[in-house]
Amino acid sequence: MNTVGYDKFKRVKYLRGLEKFAKSAINGLKREDYDEEQFRVRVAKNAEILAKIEPVYLDSAYSKALEKFVNLIIANNDRNELLDAANSLEKLKNSKTYKKDKHKNRYKDED
């Protein structure tokens, strides 16, 4: 396997691992029956899985923020702080798909 393809494979695997970890943690944080102890058990289990994946250099803003968020979760922080960080991460992810009104189809509303 060539190095470019292998590097891409490692990067995709690492990003998928981070996404899976973050999504699981966010779902746990947003539950109405949130339990700190169960959440920490889930985080520890997912951290073990993530530790098996080789970390790679990430260059996009979202990828770096995702990695920072995962490290914040592992560092045992406050629920409200983690929810704020999760919301800002979602904002950053959604900002890539945001378009200004002037760039949208002007004739879409006119039927």
A tleap script that builds the chain and sets N, CA, C and O, in Angstrom:
source leaprc.protein.ff14SB
mol = sequence {
  NMET ASN THR VAL GLY TYR ASP LYS PHE LYS
  ARG VAL LYS TYR LEU ARG GLY LEU GLU LYS
  PHE ALA LYS SER ALA ILE ASN GLY LEU LYS
  ARG GLU ASP TYR ASP GLU GLU GLN PHE ARG
  VAL ARG VAL ALA LYS ASN ALA GLU ILE LEU
  ALA LYS ILE GLU PRO VAL TYR LEU ASP SER
  ALA TYR SER LYS ALA LEU GLU LYS PHE VAL
  ASN LEU ILE ILE ALA ASN ASN ASP ARG ASN
  GLU LEU LEU ASP ALA ALA ASN SER LEU GLU
  LYS LEU LYS ASN SER LYS THR TYR LYS LYS
  ASP LYS HIE LYS ASN ARG TYR LYS ASP GLU
  CASP
}
set mol.1.N position { 0.857 -1.187 0.000 }
set mol.1.CA position { 0.000 0.000 0.000 }
set mol.1.C position { 0.893 1.237 0.000 }
set mol.1.O position { 1.873 1.298 0.742 }
set mol.2.N position { 0.562 2.204 -0.814 }
set mol.2.CA position { 1.390 3.412 -0.858 }
set mol.2.C position { 1.164 4.271 0.385 }
set mol.2.O position { 0.139 4.147 1.056 }
set mol.3.N position { 2.120 5.134 0.683 }
set mol.3.CA position { 2.053 5.910 1.918 }
set mol.3.C position { 0.927 6.928 1.919 }
set mol.3.O position { 0.340 7.192 2.968 }
set mol.4.N position { 0.611 7.506 0.764 }
set mol.4.CA position { -0.470 8.498 0.716 }
set mol.4.C position { -1.797 7.831 1.054 }
set mol.4.O position { -2.573 8.358 1.852 }
set mol.5.N position { -2.058 6.689 0.458 }
set mol.5.CA position { -3.293 5.961 0.732 }
set mol.5.C position { -3.358 5.479 2.164 }
set mol.5.O position { -4.418 5.512 2.790 }
set mol.6.N position { -2.219 5.026 2.690 }
set mol.6.CA position { -2.177 4.540 4.058 }
set mol.6.C position { -2.391 5.683 5.049 }
set mol.6.O position { -3.090 5.512 6.047 }
set mol.7.N position { -1.796 6.843 4.783 }
set mol.7.CA position { -1.987 8.008 5.648 }
set mol.7.C position { -3.446 8.435 5.661 }
set mol.7.O position { -3.989 8.777 6.712 }
set mol.8.N position { -4.076 8.416 4.503 }
set mol.8.CA position { -5.491 8.779 4.421 }
set mol.8.C position { -6.336 7.775 5.194 }
set mol.8.O position { -7.271 8.159 5.896 }
set mol.9.N position { -6.013 6.502 5.071 }
set mol.9.CA position { -6.724 5.452 5.795 }
set mol.9.C position { -6.630 5.685 7.301 }
set mol.9.O position { -7.633 5.595 8.009 }
set mol.10.N position { -5.410 5.989 7.797 }
set mol.10.CA position { -5.224 6.230 9.228 }
set mol.10.C position { -5.994 7.468 9.680 }
set mol.10.O position { -6.592 7.473 10.756 }
set mol.11.N position { -5.978 8.522 8.853 }
set mol.11.CA position { -6.675 9.759 9.207 }
set mol.11.C position { -8.178 9.529 9.290 }
set mol.11.O position { -8.828 9.984 10.231 }
set mol.12.N position { -8.730 8.820 8.304 }
set mol.12.CA position { -10.167 8.542 8.294 }
set mol.12.C position { -10.550 7.680 9.491 }
set mol.12.O position { -11.578 7.914 10.128 }
set mol.13.N position { -9.729 6.689 9.795 }
set mol.13.CA position { -10.006 5.810 10.933 }
set mol.13.C position { -9.994 6.608 12.241 }
set mol.13.O position { -10.855 6.416 13.099 }
set mol.14.N position { -9.015 7.502 12.385 }
set mol.14.CA position { -8.911 8.322 13.589 }
set mol.14.C position { -10.096 9.283 13.697 }
set mol.14.O position { -10.671 9.437 14.774 }
set mol.15.N position { -10.462 9.926 12.591 }
set mol.15.CA position { -11.603 10.847 12.611 }
set mol.15.C position { -12.898 10.117 12.937 }
set mol.15.O position { -13.719 10.628 13.698 }
set mol.16.N position { -13.089 8.937 12.373 }
set mol.16.CA position { -14.293 8.153 12.677 }
set mol.16.C position { -14.337 7.767 14.144 }
set mol.16.O position { -15.400 7.791 14.766 }
set mol.17.N position { -13.187 7.412 14.697 }
set mol.17.CA position { -13.118 7.085 16.117 }
set mol.17.C position { -13.467 8.283 16.987 }
set mol.17.O position { -14.203 8.154 17.966 }
set mol.18.N position { -12.937 9.452 16.627 }
set mol.18.CA position { -13.254 10.674 17.373 }
set mol.18.C position { -14.736 11.014 17.266 }
set mol.18.O position { -15.369 11.370 18.260 }
set mol.19.N position { -15.293 10.904 16.050 }
set mol.19.CA position { -16.714 11.204 15.834 }
set mol.19.C position { -17.589 10.271 16.657 }
set mol.19.O position { -18.543 10.711 17.300 }
set mol.20.N position { -17.268 8.996 16.638 }
set mol.20.CA position { -18.054 8.007 17.382 }
set mol.20.C position { -17.999 8.295 18.879 }
set mol.20.O position { -19.019 8.247 19.567 }
set mol.21.N position { -16.802 8.594 19.375 }
set mol.21.CA position { -16.620 8.910 20.788 }
set mol.21.C position { -17.424 10.147 21.169 }
set mol.21.O position { -18.147 10.144 22.165 }
set mol.22.N position { -17.295 11.200 20.372 }
set mol.22.CA position { -17.981 12.461 20.671 }
set mol.22.C position { -19.492 12.294 20.607 }
set mol.22.O position { -20.207 12.802 21.471 }
set mol.23.N position { -19.984 11.591 19.597 }
set mol.23.CA position { -21.425 11.402 19.449 }
set mol.23.C position { -21.996 10.623 20.629 }
set mol.23.O position { -23.061 10.964 21.145 }
set mol.24.N position { -21.297 9.591 21.049 }
set mol.24.CA position { -21.734 8.806 22.200 }
set mol.24.C position { -21.769 9.669 23.463 }
set mol.24.O position { -22.714 9.594 24.248 }
set mol.25.N position { -20.742 10.479 23.648 }
set mol.25.CA position { -20.673 11.341 24.831 }
set mol.25.C position { -21.764 12.407 24.801 }
set mol.25.O position { -22.389 12.681 25.826 }
set mol.26.N position { -21.995 13.006 23.646 }
set mol.26.CA position { -23.023 14.044 23.535 }
set mol.26.C position { -24.401 13.462 23.816 }
set mol.26.O position { -25.211 14.078 24.509 }
set mol.27.N position { -24.666 12.271 23.275 }
set mol.27.CA position { -25.948 11.621 23.550 }
set mol.27.C position { -26.107 11.335 25.034 }
set mol.27.O position { -27.200 11.489 25.580 }
set mol.28.N position { -25.037 10.923 25.692 }
set mol.28.CA position { -25.086 10.677 27.129 }
set mol.28.C position { -25.302 11.948 27.928 }
set mol.28.O position { -26.022 11.939 28.926 }
set mol.29.N position { -24.686 13.042 27.501 }
set mol.29.CA position { -24.840 14.317 28.208 }
set mol.29.C position { -26.249 14.879 28.077 }
set mol.29.O position { -26.758 15.502 29.008 }
set mol.30.N position { -26.879 14.665 26.932 }
set mol.30.CA position { -28.188 15.263 26.672 }
set mol.30.C position { -29.356 14.432 27.189 }
set mol.30.O position { -30.507 14.857 27.090 }
set mol.31.N position { -29.077 13.264 27.735 }
set mol.31.CA position { -30.159 12.419 28.258 }
set mol.31.C position { -30.841 13.108 29.433 }
set mol.31.O position { -30.198 13.793 30.228 }
set mol.32.N position { -32.153 12.915 29.527 }
set mol.32.CA position { -32.885 13.503 30.656 }
set mol.32.C position { -32.553 12.783 31.955 }
set mol.32.O position { -32.542 13.397 33.022 }
set mol.33.N position { -32.282 11.483 31.871 }
set mol.33.CA position { -31.928 10.716 33.063 }
set mol.33.C position { -30.403 10.586 33.184 }
set mol.33.O position { -29.874 9.503 33.440 }
set mol.34.N position { -29.711 11.719 32.994 }
set mol.34.CA position { -28.245 11.764 33.030 }
set mol.34.C position { -27.743 11.301 34.389 }
set mol.34.O position { -28.205 11.768 35.431 }
set mol.35.N position { -26.799 10.383 34.363 }
set mol.35.CA position { -26.166 9.887 35.582 }
set mol.35.C position { -24.652 10.012 35.406 }
set mol.35.O position { -24.077 9.421 34.492 }
set mol.36.N position { -24.023 10.770 36.271 }
set mol.36.CA position { -22.583 11.044 36.165 }
set mol.36.C position { -21.765 9.756 36.156 }
set mol.36.O position { -20.825 9.616 35.374 }
set mol.37.N position { -22.125 8.820 37.026 }
set mol.37.CA position { -21.352 7.581 37.131 }
set mol.37.C position { -21.448 6.746 35.852 }
set mol.37.O position { -20.436 6.254 35.353 }
set mol.38.N position { -22.659 6.588 35.327 }
set mol.38.CA position { -22.837 5.834 34.081 }
set mol.38.C position { -22.116 6.525 32.923 }
set mol.38.O position { -21.528 5.870 32.063 }
set mol.39.N position { -22.171 7.846 32.915 }
set mol.39.CA position { -21.501 8.607 31.867 }
set mol.39.C position { -19.991 8.365 31.910 }
set mol.39.O position { -19.369 8.149 30.870 }
set mol.40.N position { -19.408 8.399 33.090 }
set mol.40.CA position { -17.964 8.190 33.233 }
set mol.40.C position { -17.563 6.765 32.829 }
set mol.40.O position { -16.493 6.559 32.257 }
set mol.41.N position { -18.429 5.778 33.129 }
set mol.41.CA position { -18.150 4.401 32.712 }
set mol.41.C position { -18.149 4.315 31.190 }
set mol.41.O position { -17.276 3.680 30.599 }
set mol.42.N position { -19.124 4.953 30.565 }
set mol.42.CA position { -19.226 4.958 29.098 }
set mol.42.C position { -18.010 5.655 28.477 }
set mol.42.O position { -17.455 5.180 27.486 }
set mol.43.N position { -17.607 6.773 29.060 }
set mol.43.CA position { -16.448 7.510 28.553 }
set mol.43.C position { -15.176 6.672 28.693 }
set mol.43.O position { -14.354 6.633 27.777 }
set mol.44.N position { -15.015 6.006 29.831 }
set mol.44.CA position { -13.822 5.181 30.040 }
set mol.44.C position { -13.766 4.040 29.027 }
set mol.44.O position { -12.703 3.729 28.489 }
set mol.45.N position { -14.908 3.424 28.772 }
set mol.45.CA position { -14.971 2.322 27.801 }
set mol.45.C position { -14.608 2.820 26.400 }
set mol.45.O position { -13.821 2.190 25.694 }
set mol.46.N position { -15.185 3.952 26.010 }
set mol.46.CA position { -14.900 4.505 24.684 }
set mol.46.C position { -13.467 5.025 24.579 }
set mol.46.O position { -12.870 4.985 23.503 }
set mol.47.N position { -12.918 5.508 25.684 }
set mol.47.CA position { -11.534 5.996 25.680 }
set mol.47.C position { -10.560 4.845 25.445 }
set mol.47.O position { -9.535 5.023 24.787 }
set mol.48.N position { -10.876 3.664 25.982 }
set mol.48.CA position { -10.029 2.491 25.744 }
set mol.48.C position { -10.018 2.134 24.260 }
set mol.48.O position { -8.968 1.822 23.697 }
set mol.49.N position { -11.186 2.181 23.635 }
set mol.49.CA position { -11.293 1.875 22.205 }
set mol.49.C position { -10.523 2.912 21.390 }
set mol.49.O position { -9.805 2.567 20.451 }
set mol.50.N position { -10.680 4.181 21.757 }
set mol.50.CA position { -10.003 5.263 21.039 }
set mol.50.C position { -8.484 5.185 21.211 }
set mol.50.O position { -7.735 5.557 20.307 }
set mol.51.N position { -8.035 4.705 22.358 }
set mol.51.CA position { -6.595 4.605 22.614 }
set mol.51.C position { -5.921 3.597 21.685 }
set mol.51.O position { -4.717 3.687 21.440 }
set mol.52.N position { -6.685 2.647 21.172 }
set mol.52.CA position { -6.129 1.637 20.263 }
set mol.52.C position { -5.891 2.190 18.861 }
set mol.52.O position { -5.149 1.602 18.075 }
set mol.53.N position { -6.523 3.325 18.551 }
set mol.53.CA position { -6.379 3.935 17.230 }
set mol.53.C position { -5.204 4.904 17.267 }
set mol.53.O position { -5.080 5.715 18.185 }
set mol.54.N position { -4.349 4.807 16.263 }
set mol.54.CA position { -3.166 5.667 16.210 }
set mol.54.C position { -3.559 7.108 15.883 }
set mol.54.O position { -4.170 7.354 14.843 }
set mol.55.N position { -3.216 8.073 16.761 }
set mol.55.CA position { -3.526 9.478 16.470 }
set mol.55.C position { -2.708 9.987 15.288 }
set mol.55.O position { -1.553 9.603 15.102 }
set mol.56.N position { -3.321 10.849 14.501 }
set mol.56.CA position { -2.644 11.444 13.350 }
set mol.56.C position { -2.809 12.957 13.413 }
set mol.56.O position { -3.619 13.473 14.183 }
set mol.57.N position { -2.032 13.659 12.595 }
set mol.57.CA position { -2.130 15.115 12.521 }
set mol.57.C position { -3.428 15.501 11.824 }
set mol.57.O position { -3.749 14.973 10.760 }
set mol.58.N position { -4.167 16.421 12.426 }
set mol.58.CA position { -5.411 16.915 11.841 }
set mol.58.C position { -5.218 18.376 11.483 }
set mol.58.O position { -4.664 19.145 12.269 }
set mol.59.N position { -5.677 18.765 10.287 }
set mol.59.CA position { -5.417 20.130 9.858 }
set mol.59.C position { -6.652 21.009 9.743 }
set mol.59.O position { -6.511 22.231 9.715 }
set mol.60.N position { -7.851 20.450 9.674 }
set mol.60.CA position { -9.034 21.306 9.552 }
set mol.60.C position { -9.466 21.810 10.931 }
set mol.60.O position { -9.185 21.180 11.950 }
set mol.61.N position { -10.140 22.933 10.944 }
set mol.61.CA position { -10.573 23.548 12.203 }
set mol.61.C position { -11.540 22.636 12.950 }
set mol.61.O position { -11.450 22.494 14.169 }
set mol.62.N position { -12.467 22.017 12.216 }
set mol.62.CA position { -13.439 21.130 12.856 }
set mol.62.C position { -12.748 19.910 13.459 }
set mol.62.O position { -13.072 19.507 14.576 }
set mol.63.N position { -11.814 19.327 12.745 }
set mol.63.CA position { -11.110 18.137 13.238 }
set mol.63.C position { -10.333 18.450 14.514 }
set mol.63.O position { -10.336 17.666 15.463 }
set mol.64.N position { -9.670 19.601 14.526 }
set mol.64.CA position { -8.927 20.009 15.719 }
set mol.64.C position { -9.871 20.260 16.890 }
set mol.64.O position { -9.568 19.886 18.023 }
set mol.65.N position { -11.017 20.895 16.620 }
set mol.65.CA position { -11.998 21.157 17.672 }
set mol.65.C position { -12.583 19.850 18.195 }
set mol.65.O position { -12.835 19.715 19.393 }
set mol.66.N position { -12.798 18.896 17.305 }
set mol.66.CA position { -13.318 17.586 17.700 }
set mol.66.C position { -12.333 16.877 18.622 }
set mol.66.O position { -12.724 16.318 19.647 }
set mol.67.N position { -11.070 16.901 18.260 }
set mol.67.CA position { -10.037 16.276 19.088 }
set mol.67.C position { -9.943 16.967 20.450 }
set mol.67.O position { -9.789 16.304 21.476 }
set mol.68.N position { -10.035 18.281 20.457 }
set mol.68.CA position { -9.988 19.048 21.711 }
set mol.68.C position { -11.193 18.709 22.592 }
set mol.68.O position { -11.059 18.585 23.809 }
set mol.69.N position { -12.377 18.557 21.971 }
set mol.69.CA position { -13.590 18.210 22.707 }
set mol.69.C position { -13.465 16.824 23.339 }
set mol.69.O position { -13.838 16.631 24.496 }
set mol.70.N position { -12.945 15.874 22.589 }
set mol.70.CA position { -12.765 14.517 23.117 }
set mol.70.C position { -11.801 14.541 24.302 }
set mol.70.O position { -12.044 13.875 25.309 }
set mol.71.N position { -10.726 15.291 24.195 }
set mol.71.CA position { -9.778 15.403 25.310 }
set mol.71.C position { -10.418 16.086 26.515 }
set mol.71.O position { -10.097 15.755 27.656 }
set mol.72.N position { -11.313 17.028 26.273 }
set mol.72.CA position { -12.035 17.706 27.347 }
set mol.72.C position { -12.946 16.726 28.082 }
set mol.72.O position { -13.049 16.770 29.308 }
set mol.73.N position { -13.604 15.847 27.338 }
set mol.73.CA position { -14.483 14.845 27.943 }
set mol.73.C position { -13.668 13.898 28.818 }
set mol.73.O position { -14.060 13.589 29.943 }
set mol.74.N position { -12.540 13.445 28.298 }
set mol.74.CA position { -11.703 12.497 29.032 }
set mol.74.C position { -11.148 13.131 30.310 }
set mol.74.O position { -10.884 12.429 31.286 }
set mol.75.N position { -10.971 14.451 30.307 }
set mol.75.CA position { -10.394 15.154 31.457 }
set mol.75.C position { -11.376 15.332 32.617 }
set mol.75.O position { -11.065 16.038 33.576 }
set mol.76.N position { -12.554 14.704 32.548 }
set mol.76.CA position { -13.541 14.742 33.636 }
set mol.76.C position { -13.982 16.158 33.999 }
set mol.76.O position { -13.739 16.617 35.115 }
set mol.77.N position { -14.616 16.838 33.079 }
set mol.77.CA position { -15.082 18.194 33.328 }
set mol.77.C position { -16.567 18.221 33.672 }
set mol.77.O position { -17.250 17.198 33.623 }
set mol.78.N position { -17.044 19.390 34.017 }
set mol.78.CA position { -18.425 19.634 34.406 }
set mol.78.C position { -19.384 19.408 33.233 }
set mol.78.O position { -19.037 19.674 32.083 }
set mol.79.N position { -20.586 18.916 33.528 }
set mol.79.CA position { -21.578 18.628 32.488 }
set mol.79.C position { -21.929 19.872 31.677 }
set mol.79.O position { -21.981 19.815 30.448 }
set mol.80.N position { -22.171 20.996 32.353 }
set mol.80.CA position { -22.541 22.224 31.640 }
set mol.80.C position { -21.418 22.707 30.726 }
set mol.80.O position { -21.666 23.178 29.617 }
set mol.81.N position { -20.199 22.586 31.200 }
set mol.81.CA position { -19.048 22.975 30.375 }
set mol.81.C position { -18.952 22.076 29.141 }
set mol.81.O position { -18.663 22.547 28.041 }
set mol.82.N position { -19.198 20.777 29.336 }
set mol.82.CA position { -19.148 19.834 28.214 }
set mol.82.C position { -20.275 20.091 27.222 }
set mol.82.O position { -20.076 19.980 26.013 }
set mol.83.N position { -21.462 20.434 27.729 }
set mol.83.CA position { -22.579 20.745 26.828 }
set mol.83.C position { -22.292 22.004 26.014 }
set mol.83.O position { -22.599 22.061 24.823 }
set mol.84.N position { -21.702 23.011 26.657 }
set mol.84.CA position { -21.322 24.234 25.928 }
set mol.84.C position { -20.312 23.915 24.827 }
set mol.84.O position { -20.422 24.408 23.704 }
set mol.85.N position { -19.336 23.090 25.164 }
set mol.85.CA position { -18.320 22.713 24.176 }
set mol.85.C position { -18.944 21.900 23.044 }
set mol.85.O position { -18.565 22.054 21.883 }
set mol.86.N position { -19.904 21.033 23.384 }
set mol.86.CA position { -20.584 20.227 22.360 }
set mol.86.C position { -21.385 21.115 21.422 }
set mol.86.O position { -21.392 20.899 20.210 }
set mol.87.N position { -22.057 22.109 21.981 }
set mol.87.CA position { -22.841 23.024 21.148 }
set mol.87.C position { -21.943 23.842 20.221 }
set mol.87.O position { -22.281 24.049 19.056 }
set mol.88.N position { -20.817 24.301 20.725 }
set mol.88.CA position { -19.913 25.071 19.862 }
set mol.88.C position { -19.294 24.180 18.783 }
set mol.88.O position { -19.020 24.644 17.677 }
set mol.89.N position { -19.076 22.905 19.104 }
set mol.89.CA position { -18.570 21.962 18.103 }
set mol.89.C position { -19.603 21.746 17.000 }
set mol.89.O position { -19.256 21.718 15.819 }
set mol.90.N position { -20.869 21.592 17.382 }
set mol.90.CA position { -21.939 21.436 16.394 }
set mol.90.C position { -22.066 22.687 15.524 }
set mol.90.O position { -22.287 22.591 14.317 }
set mol.91.N position { -21.924 23.857 16.144 }
set mol.91.CA position { -21.962 25.115 15.386 }
set mol.91.C position { -20.865 25.151 14.333 }
set mol.91.O position { -21.095 25.535 13.186 }
set mol.92.N position { -19.675 24.746 14.742 }
set mol.92.CA position { -18.541 24.734 13.822 }
set mol.92.C position { -18.774 23.747 12.682 }
set mol.92.O position { -18.456 24.032 11.527 }
set mol.93.N position { -19.324 22.600 13.010 }
set mol.93.CA position { -19.601 21.587 11.982 }
set mol.93.C position { -20.657 22.092 11.000 }
set mol.93.O position { -20.528 21.900 9.791 }
set mol.94.N position { -21.695 22.734 11.521 }
set mol.94.CA position { -22.775 23.222 10.668 }
set mol.94.C position { -22.378 24.464 9.883 }
set mol.94.O position { -22.996 24.767 8.863 }
set mol.95.N position { -21.370 25.183 10.333 }
set mol.95.CA position { -20.971 26.407 9.631 }
set mol.95.C position { -20.408 26.100 8.246 }
set mol.95.O position { -20.411 26.966 7.371 }
set mol.96.N position { -19.930 24.882 8.043 }
set mol.96.CA position { -19.398 24.519 6.733 }
set mol.96.C position { -20.507 24.430 5.688 }
set mol.96.O position { -20.255 24.634 4.500 }
set mol.97.N position { -21.726 24.129 6.119 }
set mol.97.CA position { -22.825 23.967 5.168 }
set mol.97.C position { -23.689 25.218 5.067 }
set mol.97.O position { -24.635 25.253 4.281 }
set mol.98.N position { -23.377 26.236 5.845 }
set mol.98.CA position { -24.170 27.460 5.843 }
set mol.98.C position { -23.899 28.264 4.583 }
set mol.98.O position { -22.752 28.423 4.166 }
set mol.99.N position { -24.978 28.773 3.979 }
set mol.99.CA position { -24.841 29.664 2.821 }
set mol.99.C position { -25.586 30.954 3.122 }
set mol.99.O position { -26.634 30.947 3.768 }
set mol.100.N position { -25.042 32.038 2.656 }
set mol.100.CA position { -25.728 33.312 2.805 }
set mol.100.C position { -26.952 33.324 1.907 }
set mol.100.O position { -26.999 32.634 0.888 }
set mol.101.N position { -27.942 34.118 2.298 }
set mol.101.CA position { -29.179 34.189 1.519 }
set mol.101.C position { -28.930 34.616 0.082 }
set mol.101.O position { -29.615 34.153 -0.829 }
set mol.102.N position { -27.966 35.485 -0.129 }
set mol.102.CA position { -27.739 35.985 -1.485 }
set mol.102.C position { -27.199 34.895 -2.415 }
set mol.102.O position { -27.249 35.042 -3.636 }
set mol.103.N position { -26.681 33.797 -1.836 }
set mol.103.CA position { -26.159 32.715 -2.657 }
set mol.103.C position { -27.166 31.595 -2.886 }
set mol.103.O position { -26.910 30.681 -3.670 }
set mol.104.N position { -28.292 31.661 -2.218 }
set mol.104.CA position { -29.311 30.630 -2.393 }
set mol.104.C position { -30.085 30.894 -3.671 }
set mol.104.O position { -30.004 31.975 -4.255 }
set mol.105.N position { -30.817 29.914 -4.084 }
set mol.105.CA position { -31.625 30.031 -5.295 }
set mol.105.C position { -32.694 31.101 -5.070 }
set mol.105.O position { -33.545 30.947 -4.194 }
set mol.106.N position { -32.658 32.167 -5.842 }
set mol.106.CA position { -33.572 33.296 -5.641 }
set mol.106.C position { -35.000 32.964 -6.028 }
set mol.106.O position { -35.944 33.561 -5.511 }
set mol.107.N position { -35.156 32.036 -6.914 }
set mol.107.CA position { -36.486 31.751 -7.436 }
set mol.107.C position { -37.151 30.587 -6.715 }
set mol.107.O position { -38.206 30.120 -7.145 }
set mol.108.N position { -36.571 30.123 -5.657 }
set mol.108.CA position { -37.094 28.972 -4.937 }
set mol.108.C position { -38.471 29.264 -4.333 }
set mol.108.O position { -39.364 28.419 -4.398 }
set mol.109.N position { -38.650 30.454 -3.745 }
set mol.109.CA position { -39.912 30.802 -3.089 }
set mol.109.C position { -40.986 31.241 -4.069 }
set mol.109.O position { -42.171 31.218 -3.738 }
set mol.110.N position { -40.597 31.634 -5.246 }
set mol.110.CA position { -41.568 32.136 -6.215 }
set mol.110.C position { -42.162 30.978 -7.002 }
set mol.110.O position { -41.485 30.384 -7.841 }
set mol.111.N position { -43.422 30.656 -6.737 }
set mol.111.CA position { -44.115 29.575 -7.458 }
set mol.111.C position { -45.316 30.091 -8.178 }
set mol.111.O position { -46.018 29.323 -8.835 }
savepdb mol mol.pdb
quit
